[in-house]
Each structure stands twice: as structure tokens, then as C-alpha cells.
Amino acid sequence: MGRKRNNDRLRTLRQLDRLKWETAEQLGLSDDMKDPDELSVREAGKVGGQMVKKLVKKGEEAIVEESAGKADKNL
């Protein structure tokens, strides 16, 4: 794996980790996240589910922005 790909992967993992902690805090589960033995499967599922919702929303927004940019160029 090239150095750039490795750096991109690390950046992505840091961003996902940041999103995980932000989501856990919003759900009031950040204390449980500090000790993995305290986090139940149900709580982990809540965090993961909310993360997926946020990622899908960001992806949809990116598609809309990209489509708007292409439409502007075609005018």
C-alpha cells in the first residue's frame, strides 16, 4: 500500500472515530464508550445506527451539491 493511501486510510479512521464519539455523546453514552465492558450490544447498535444515518445524510448532501455543480456548468 502506498504512503498516500495509508495516510488517507488513517485520516478516514480518525474521522470515523471522531464521529463515533460525537454520536455517543449525543446519545448520552460517552461514559460507557470509555470502558468497552460497560457498553451493551444494544447501546453499540444505537451508536452505529446513528453513525450510519449521519453518513447517509452527508452522502446525499454531497450528491445534491455535485449535481447542482454539474447543472451550473451545463447552463
N, CA and C atoms as an extended XYZ file, in Angstrom:
225
Properties=species:S:1:pos:R:3:atomname:S:1:resname:S:1:resid:I:1 pbc="F F F"
N         0.851       -1.175        0.000 N   MET     1
C         0.000        0.000        0.000 CA  MET     1
C         0.892        1.231        0.000 C   MET     1
N         0.562        2.198       -0.843 N   GLY     2
C         1.354        3.414       -0.938 CA  GLY     2
C         1.182        4.302        0.275 C   GLY     2
N         2.117        5.190        0.406 N   ARG     3
C         2.105        6.099        1.564 CA  ARG     3
C         0.845        6.981        1.578 C   ARG     3
N         0.459        7.491        0.393 N   LYS     4
C        -0.729        8.348        0.314 CA  LYS     4
C        -1.983        7.567        0.682 C   LYS     4
N        -2.107        6.354        0.175 N   ARG     5
C        -3.277        5.534        0.500 CA  ARG     5
C        -3.327        5.246        1.995 C   ARG     5
N        -2.167        5.001        2.581 N   ASN     6
C        -2.102        4.729        4.012 CA  ASN     6
C        -2.513        5.962        4.815 C   ASN     6
N        -2.057        7.136        4.387 N   ASN     7
C        -2.432        8.379        5.059 CA  ASN     7
C        -3.927        8.657        4.924 C   ASN     7
N        -4.470        8.410        3.740 N   ASP     8
C        -5.908        8.592        3.527 CA  ASP     8
C        -6.709        7.658        4.416 C   ASP     8
N        -6.249        6.435        4.542 N   ARG     9
C        -6.939        5.452        5.383 CA  ARG     9
C        -6.920        5.889        6.852 C   ARG     9
N        -5.768        6.351        7.325 N   LEU    10
C        -5.655        6.810        8.708 CA  LEU    10
C        -6.547        8.024        8.963 C   LEU    10
N        -6.598        8.937        8.000 N   ARG    11
C        -7.444       10.126        8.132 CA  ARG    11
C        -8.911        9.707        8.220 C   ARG    11
N        -9.306        8.770        7.388 N   THR    12
C       -10.685        8.279        7.395 CA  THR    12
C       -11.019        7.607        8.716 C   THR    12
N       -10.108        6.803        9.227 N   LEU    13
C       -10.342        6.128       10.506 CA  LEU    13
C       -10.473        7.136       11.643 C   LEU    13
N        -9.646        8.189       11.620 N   ARG    14
C        -9.752        9.237       12.654 CA  ARG    14
C       -11.089        9.965       12.561 C   ARG    14
N       -11.531       10.238       11.345 N   GLN    15
C       -12.814       10.913       11.159 CA  GLN    15
C       -13.966       10.040       11.653 C   GLN    15
N       -13.906        8.747       11.354 N   LEU    16
C       -14.954        7.832       11.825 CA  LEU    16
C       -14.936        7.708       13.339 C   LEU    16
N       -13.749        7.692       13.919 N   ASP    17
C       -13.647        7.610       15.374 CA  ASP    17
C       -14.230        8.871       16.017 C   ASP    17
N       -13.935       10.030       15.424 N   ARG    18
C       -14.481       11.296       15.909 CA  ARG    18
C       -16.010       11.280       15.820 C   ARG    18
N       -16.538       10.775       14.697 N   LEU    19
C       -17.981       10.685       14.514 CA  LEU    19
C       -18.599        9.736       15.541 C   LEU    19
N       -17.901        8.642       15.826 N   LYS    20
C       -18.401        7.672       16.811 CA  LYS    20
C       -18.528        8.309       18.188 C   LYS    20
N       -17.500        9.027       18.605 N   TRP    21
C       -17.525        9.657       19.928 CA  TRP    21
C       -18.553       10.779       19.999 C   TRP    21
N       -18.660       11.551       18.913 N   GLU    22
C       -19.650       12.628       18.854 CA  GLU    22
C       -21.067       12.044       18.966 C   GLU    22
N       -21.312       10.964       18.257 N   THR    23
C       -22.626       10.326       18.288 CA  THR    23
C       -22.917        9.743       19.660 C   THR    23
N       -21.944        9.094       20.253 N   ALA    24
C       -22.127        8.519       21.591 CA  ALA    24
C       -22.438        9.609       22.604 C   ALA    24
N       -21.766       10.747       22.470 N   GLU    25
C       -22.020       11.854       23.392 CA  GLU    25
C       -23.447       12.380       23.221 C   GLU    25
N       -23.897       12.495       21.991 N   GLN    26
C       -25.255       12.969       21.733 CA  GLN    26
C       -26.299       12.008       22.308 C   GLN    26
N       -25.974       10.726       22.336 N   LEU    27
C       -26.889        9.727       22.881 CA  LEU    27
C       -26.716        9.532       24.387 C   LEU    27
N       -25.766       10.251       24.970 N   GLY    28
C       -25.512       10.126       26.402 CA  GLY    28
C       -24.787        8.840       26.767 C   GLY    28
N       -24.002        8.318       25.832 N   LEU    29
C       -23.302        7.051       26.060 CA  LEU    29
C       -21.785        7.201       26.078 C   LEU    29
N       -21.290        8.423       26.136 N   SER    30
C       -19.837        8.613       26.067 CA  SER    30
C       -19.118        7.989       27.269 C   SER    30
N       -19.763        7.986       28.443 N   ASP    31
C       -19.144        7.345       29.608 CA  ASP    31
C       -18.999        5.841       29.393 C   ASP    31
N       -20.011        5.230       28.803 N   ASP    32
C       -19.949        3.796       28.534 CA  ASP    32
C       -18.913        3.467       27.468 C   ASP    32
N       -18.663        4.396       26.553 N   MET    33
C       -17.692        4.159       25.484 CA  MET    33
C       -16.269        4.090       26.035 C   MET    33
N       -16.019        4.756       27.142 N   LYS    34
C       -14.674        4.763       27.713 CA  LYS    34
C       -14.271        3.386       28.208 C   LYS    34
N       -15.245        2.603       28.669 N   ASP    35
C       -14.988        1.242       29.140 CA  ASP    35
C       -15.831        0.289       28.303 C   ASP    35
N       -15.219       -0.393       27.335 N   PRO    36
C       -15.972       -1.265       26.429 CA  PRO    36
C       -16.796       -2.342       27.150 C   PRO    36
N       -16.393       -2.733       28.351 N   ASP    37
C       -17.158       -3.739       29.091 CA  ASP    37
C       -18.496       -3.186       29.574 C   ASP    37
N       -18.607       -1.875       29.676 N   GLU    38
C       -19.836       -1.230       30.129 CA  GLU    38
C       -20.827       -0.994       28.990 C   GLU    38
N       -20.367       -1.052       27.754 N   LEU    39
C       -21.202       -0.776       26.597 CA  LEU    39
C       -21.939       -2.050       26.181 C   LEU    39
N       -23.257       -2.007       26.224 N   SER    40
C       -24.038       -3.177       25.835 CA  SER    40
C       -24.121       -3.258       24.307 C   SER    40
N       -24.500       -4.406       23.820 N   VAL    41
C       -24.650       -4.598       22.386 CA  VAL    41
C       -25.722       -3.643       21.856 C   VAL    41
N       -26.773       -3.473       22.605 N   ARG    42
C       -27.854       -2.570       22.205 CA  ARG    42
C       -27.351       -1.125       22.085 C   ARG    42
N       -26.553       -0.688       23.064 N   GLU    43
C       -26.013        0.667       23.032 CA  GLU    43
C       -25.057        0.845       21.847 C   GLU    43
N       -24.220       -0.161       21.619 N   ALA    44
C       -23.298       -0.099       20.482 CA  ALA    44
C       -24.079       -0.021       19.175 C   ALA    44
N       -25.183       -0.747       19.094 N   GLY    45
C       -26.037       -0.706       17.915 CA  GLY    45
C       -26.658        0.660       17.707 C   GLY    45
N       -27.034        1.307       18.803 N   LYS    46
C       -27.592        2.663       18.701 CA  LYS    46
C       -26.561        3.626       18.129 C   LYS    46
N       -25.349        3.529       18.651 N   VAL    47
C       -24.279        4.413       18.176 CA  VAL    47
C       -24.019        4.144       16.698 C   VAL    47
N       -23.871        2.883       16.338 N   GLY    48
C       -23.610        2.528       14.945 CA  GLY    48
C       -24.740        2.948       14.018 C   GLY    48
N       -25.969        2.746       14.444 N   GLY    49
C       -27.115        3.128       13.624 CA  GLY    49
C       -27.178        4.618       13.375 C   GLY    49
N       -26.916        5.404       14.407 N   GLN    50
C       -26.929        6.860       14.254 CA  GLN    50
C       -25.767        7.325       13.369 C   GLN    50
N       -24.629        6.640       13.476 N   MET    51
C       -23.493        6.981       12.617 CA  MET    51
C       -23.855        6.751       11.155 C   MET    51
N       -24.501        5.631       10.882 N   VAL    52
C       -24.892        5.316        9.505 CA  VAL    52
C       -25.864        6.371        8.984 C   VAL    52
N       -26.827        6.767        9.808 N   LYS    53
C       -27.780        7.800        9.389 CA  LYS    53
C       -27.056        9.089        9.019 C   LYS    53
N       -26.080        9.479        9.847 N   LYS    54
C       -25.334       10.709        9.586 CA  LYS    54
C       -24.511       10.587        8.301 C   LYS    54
N       -23.882        9.421        8.093 N   LEU    55
C       -23.069        9.230        6.899 CA  LEU    55
C       -23.925        9.230        5.637 C   LEU    55
N       -25.101        8.623        5.705 N   VAL    56
C       -26.007        8.611        4.553 CA  VAL    56
C       -26.452       10.036        4.239 C   VAL    56
N       -26.784       10.795        5.270 N   LYS    57
C       -27.216       12.184        5.062 CA  LYS    57
C       -26.104       13.004        4.414 C   LYS    57
N       -24.863       12.837        4.890 N   LYS    58
C       -23.741       13.568        4.303 CA  LYS    58
C       -23.522       13.155        2.849 C   LYS    58
N       -23.689       11.866        2.572 N   GLY    59
C       -23.546       11.382        1.202 CA  GLY    59
C       -24.612       11.954        0.289 C   GLY    59
N       -25.847       12.011        0.771 N   GLU    60
C       -26.932       12.593       -0.015 CA  GLU    60
C       -26.677       14.069       -0.293 C   GLU    60
N       -26.192       14.781        0.724 N   GLU    61
C       -25.875       16.205        0.545 CA  GLU    61
C       -24.762       16.386       -0.491 C   GLU    61
N       -23.770       15.502       -0.463 N   ALA    62
C       -22.670       15.590       -1.417 CA  ALA    62
C       -23.172       15.340       -2.840 C   ALA    62
N       -24.100       14.408       -2.994 N   ILE    63
C       -24.660       14.119       -4.317 CA  ILE    63
C       -25.445       15.318       -4.831 C   ILE    63
N       -26.224       15.938       -3.960 N   VAL    64
C       -27.000       17.116       -4.355 CA  VAL    64
C       -26.061       18.245       -4.775 C   VAL    64
N       -25.020       18.480       -3.989 N   GLU    65
C       -24.056       19.531       -4.321 CA  GLU    65
C       -23.361       19.245       -5.644 C   GLU    65
N       -22.991       17.990       -5.864 N   GLU    66
C       -22.316       17.613       -7.102 CA  GLU    66
C       -23.252       17.800       -8.297 C   GLU    66
N       -24.512       17.415       -8.111 N   SER    67
C       -25.494       17.571       -9.185 CA  SER    67
C       -25.739       19.038       -9.493 C   SER    67
N       -25.799       19.860       -8.462 N   ALA    68
C       -26.002       21.293       -8.667 CA  ALA    68
C       -24.812       21.897       -9.403 C   ALA    68
N       -23.623       21.458       -9.063 N   GLY    69
C       -22.432       21.965       -9.735 CA  GLY    69
C       -22.397       21.581      -11.203 C   GLY    69
N       -22.815       20.368      -11.515 N   LYS    70
C       -22.857       19.933      -12.907 CA  LYS    70
C       -23.926       20.679      -13.683 C   LYS    70
N       -25.064       20.939      -13.026 N   ALA    71
C       -26.144       21.676      -13.682 CA  ALA    71
C       -25.705       23.098      -13.996 C   ALA    71
N       -24.962       23.728      -13.076 N   ASP    72
C       -24.477       25.087      -13.299 CA  ASP    72
C       -23.509       25.150      -14.485 C   ASP    72
N       -22.676       24.123      -14.613 N   LYS    73
C       -21.699       24.090      -15.712 CA  LYS    73
C       -22.380       23.888      -17.057 C   LYS    73
N       -23.516       23.213      -17.065 N   ASN    74
C       -24.222       22.940      -18.319 CA  ASN    74
C       -25.028       24.138      -18.807 C   ASN    74
N       -25.228       25.124      -17.942 N   LEU    75
C       -26.022       26.298      -18.346 CA  LEU    75
C       -25.240       27.272      -19.132 C   LEU    75
